[in-house]
Amino acid sequence: INNFSSSLSLLLTASPPSQKTSMATCVDCLRSGVVADPLSKDVPASIYDFAELSSAYHHSKNEEKDELWHRMREEARKDVEQEPVLGSYYVCAILAHGSLESALATHLGYRLATPNLPGPNLAEVILTVLLDDRAIRKAIREDMKAIKERDPACVSYVQIMLNFKGFLAIQAHRVAHRLWLTGRVPLALVIQNRVSEVFAVDIHPGARIGKGVLLDHATGTVIGETAVIGDNVSILHNVTLGGTGKCSGDRHPKIGDGVLVGAGTHVLGNVKIGHGAKIGAGSVVLKEVPERTTAVGNPARLLGGRNNPIKLTKIPSFTMDHTYE
């Protein structure tokens, strides 16, 4: 107990480790319940050193201070102070890492791993993509901020990273999409399948997703290959952005910026949902929805009628207002 307390105390006051904890050590910690000191000379070389494989890693270390990552580490320290039983888990997931990208890549790698697709290998692929694509790094942070601002159930950035499967599914998709675009189709499809199995979210790697996106609850979400989702969109659970089954090629919905899609909604076909529109829960949308209008029902109809629809005055994805107002 004394060793646990002293090593945990050192960990909670330490800066991001320069000599990182190895995953083997993390696994031993989880099995033994003892928190390893990530600054100890006895800690072996880390698998996190795979970050060095990417030249972008060196560039990222010189970027402006990452305030969100700093806040996340502070949240993690406070959580461990409150719940010491989480110490080893938080070391491996957050506190042993020098960047948000490293933590996210490792967490996703091990969540999506299989006996024949080892976590370290998958984490290495994910981290390389994250560090080589500045747009993805920006989108990750915008997604986290969106969740924190719009979801009243969200208590911290740490919980988003560790427990919000909608967030994790989108970040895994961002990696799969990059692999898809660069011709690494088999690996992109494997990641899609693992995300579907682990998080119950099925997003084709060809789909394009903007930044600041919230998948709330996320269970049962299906997004087709040619779907496009704009920036600052909020989507509830059990939503399908799919095809009608009658077309090939560009056959999936196009969701504009600031759209709110209610739970259990199905948008089918290559239809456009205009910027700032709202789709009521349980709707089936088969036709275009103009900007700043509300569509409800099966089949969906516009409130106020198609000739003179009622216009929304606020961005629904920000307000998260699912009523008819």
N, C-alpha and C positions, 0 to 999 in steps of 0.2 A: 504493500500500500504506500509506504514511504517513497519507494522508487517511482511508483505511478504518479504520486503527487508532485514530486520534484521535477520529473521530466515534463509533465503536463504544464507546470508553472513556467518552465523555461520556454516551452513551445508557445504559450499564450503571449509571452512578452517578446518573442523573436520577430525579426524582420523576415520577409520571404527568404527561404533558405538558399544559400549559395552552394551548399553541398547537399543535394536533395536526397530524400529518403527513397530507397529502392522499392519497387512493387513487391519484391519478395519479402522485404522487411515489413511492408504494410500488411501483407497477408499474414505474416507471423504475428503482427500486432493484433489483427482481428481474431486470430485463433487463441492467442494467449490472454487477450484483454489488457496488455501492457502497451502504453504509448511510447514509441521510440522517439528519442531526441534527434530531430532531423539535422542538427548541427554537430552531432557527435562524430569524432574521427573514426569510430567503429562502424559507422553506417557504410555499407558497400556502395559502389557506384550505382547510380539510379538508371532505371530504364527511361526515366524522364529525359535523359540525355539525348534521346532520339530527337528532341527539339533542335539539336545542333545540326541535324541533317538538312534543315531548311535555312537558306540564306536570309529569309524573311525574319527568322528568329532574331538575328543580330540587329536587323533594322527595327524590330518591334521594341527591343530593349532601349532604343534611343528615342522612341516616340514620347509625346507628352504624357505626363503621369496619368495613369488610368484610375480615375476617381471611383468609378463603379467597382472595380476590382478591389481597391483599397477598402471601400465600405463593406464589400462582401467578406473580406478577411476579418474585419472588425466584428461583423455579425457572427462569423463562425467562432471566434474566440469567446464571445459572450454566450453563445449556445453551449459551448463546451464547459464554461464556468458553471452554467446552470445545470447541465446534464453531463457530468464527467463520463458516463457510460458511452457517450458518443465520441469520445476523444480519438480513438484509433480510426474510426470511420471518417471523421472530419480531417484528420491528418492526411489520409490518403486522398480524400476527395477535394480538399481545398487548401489546407495549410502547408502542405509539402510542395506546393507549386509556386512558381514565380510569375505566372500570368493566368488570366482567365482562359486563354486558348488552351494552355496545357491542362488545366483542370477539366475543362469541358471535353477535350479530346479523350482524356483518360477515362472520365466518367462514362461517356458514350461508348467508348471502346469496350469497356467491361460489361456495360448493360446489354450491348448487342452481340457479345461474343457467343460462340458455340464451342463445343469440344474440338471441332475441326477448324475453327476460325478464332484463333487465340486473341484475347483482349489486347495485349501489347502490339500485335501486328496491326489490328484494326485501328487502335489509338494512334499509331504512327502515321497511317494513311490520313486519318482525320486531321491530325495536327498539321501535317504538311499542307493540306488544302487550306486550312484556316489561316495559316501564317503566310501563305502565298497569295491570298485574296483579301485585300483591304476592305472591299465592299462587304464581304461576309462578316468580317470582324465588326464593322460598323453596324450591320443588320442585327447581329447577336445582341449588342448593347441596346439598340432601339427596341428590340423585342422584349428584353428584360424590363426596360422602363415602361413599356406599354402595359405589361402585365401588372407591374407594381401600381401603376396609376389607375387602371380600369377594373381590376379584380379586388373587391373588398375582402376576399378570403386570403389574399396574399400578405404575409406578415414580414417577409424579408427576401432579399436577393438570393441568399443561400438556399431558401426553400424553393425558389424558382429553379435554381441549378440542379438541386438534388431530387425534387419531388414533383415538379410540374411536367407531366409527360407531353402536354401540348407543345411546350417550349422545346423539350428535348427532341420531339419528333420533327419539328421544323428545322432545328439546327442540323440534325442528321440528314434531312432532305436537302438542305443547302449544300452539304458536302456531296451527296449523291448527284445533285443537279450539276455541280461542277465536273464531277467524274463523267457524267453523261455527255456533257458538252465537249469534253476532251477525248471522247472515244472509248472511255473505259466502261463500256456498257455492262459487261457481266458483273463487275464489282458494284456498280450503281444499282443494279437490280437486286443483288444480294442484300445490300443495305436497305433498300425499300422493303424487301420481304421481312427482314429482321425487325424493322421498325413496326411493321404491321403485326408481327407476332408478339412483340414485347410491349408496345404501347397502344395497340388496337387503333392505329392511325395508318391509313393506306394512301400515300402520296406518290404518284408516278414521278420518277426522277426527271422526266421531261417538263413537268409543270413549272411555271415561273411564279415566284412568290416575292412580294416586296418586303419592305422593312416596317417595323412597328406593328407586327401582326400578332394578334392574340387568338390562340385556339383554346377556348375556355372549356375545361373538362376533357375535350378532345375525343373521347371514346366514340368510335363508330364513324369518324370523319373519313371520307373518301374523296380524293381529288385526282381527276383524270389527266392524261398525258399532255393535252394541249390547253389545259386551263391556265388562266392568268389571274393572279390576285395582286391588287395594287398595294399601296402603302397605307398604313394605319387602318387596317381592316380588323374587325372583330367577328369571329365565327364561333358559334356554340357547338355543342356535341351533336353527334348523329346527323351530320350534314353531308350531303352528296353534291359534288360539282362534277356531274357526269355527262355522258352522251345519251342520245335517244335510242341508240342501237341501229339507226337507219343510215348513218353516215360514216365515212372514213375521213382521214386527213384532219383538218382543223375542226374539231367536233365538240369542244368543251366550253364552258362558260368563261366570260371575261368579267371579273369583278373589279369595279373602279375603286378609287381611293376613298377612305372614310366610310365604307359600307359596313352595316351591321346585319349579320345573317343569323336568324334565330334558330333555336334547337329543332332538330328534326326536319329541317328544310331540305328540299331537293331541287336543285337548279339543273335543268337538263338541256343539252344541246348548245350550240355555239351562239348563245344569247348574251347580250351585254347588260350588266347591272351598272347603272350610271353612278358617278361620284356622289357620295353622301346619301345613297338610298338605304332603305331599311326593308328587310324581308321578315315578315312575321313568322313566329314558330309554327312548324308543321305545314308550311306552304309548299306547293309544287309549282315551280316557275318554268314556263315554257316559252315566254315571250319577253322582249326587252322591257326593262324597268328604267324609266327616265331618271335623270339626276334629281336628288333631294325629294324623292317620292317614297311612299310606303306601299308595298305589295303584300297581300294576305290571302290565304285560302287555297283551295284545291279545286280547279286550277286557280292560280293566283290572279287577283284583280287589284287595280290601283284604288286606294282610298280617294274618293272624289270623282272617280271615273277617269278613263283614258283621255278624254277630251279636255278635262279641267281638273287634273289631279291636285290634291292638297300638297303644298310644298313645305318641306321641313326647314326650320330656321336654325337648327343646331346639327352638328356632325354626330350622327347616331352611334358611330363606333366609339366615340369618346364618352358620350353620356351613358351608353349601355342601357338606354331606356327601351324596354321591349313592349311598352304600351302603344296605343294608337295615337298618342299625342305627338 
